Amino acid sequence: MLGFRILSRTQAVSLDLAAQFIKLPVANVSDCMSRMTAAGPAVRPMHDGSKMAGPAITVKTRPGDNLMLHKAIEVASPGDVIVVDAGGDCTNALIGEIMISYSMRRGIAGIVINGAVRDLRFIKWNNFPVYAAGVTHRGPYKDGPGEINVPVSIHGMVVEPGDLVLGDDDGLLCVPFSEAEAVLKAAKDVSAKERMIMSAIADGTHDGEWLNQALSRAGYVSDT
């Protein structure tokens, strides 16, 4: 029945691939995806800023209810990222110190909550990645409905089970399973180019002529 499904993933990016992505800034990966994908500015890192990368276990639940989040922690494999679409409602916290501690023990790579968390002090002092839209002391319900491993949306960013989910200080990004290899190659190229620019800035050889060319193409006239 719709709203009461616990499904298995049919595919997932490998942990080896995720490990290569975690070395790259999320911004570089985003640029390689034409800046078309983002989880919005509301879902932010609540932890110490440690990077996150792993295949998605998705959870769709009604606002304020964490029954299926408990189940997702049980069925997730080490290295998975649990992504919870709770509609962005921050009235009730869906996770706190106890569930996060258990997730850490289970080897989960991180948790994304499109909703609220609590026990912020504990989260801030740990390097376990937790992304959320807000914080409240008010606890959750455990009644359902909810679903596991169905497509979810985090402020317009669609996440399918097994997609790659990345996070750093700049926020979250989902790389579709079928595009992950190609995006990785492109992101590595962008990162290498940026390192060259930073090196040129450091040694004073950076050439900003591209700016004048861009202004000229746009028709700007300057007397400087």
Summary of the structure (lengths in Angstrom):
residues: 224
radius of gyration: 19.8
end to end distance: 68.5
largest distance: 69.1
contacts: 727
relative contact order: 0.22
helix: 33%
strand: 25%
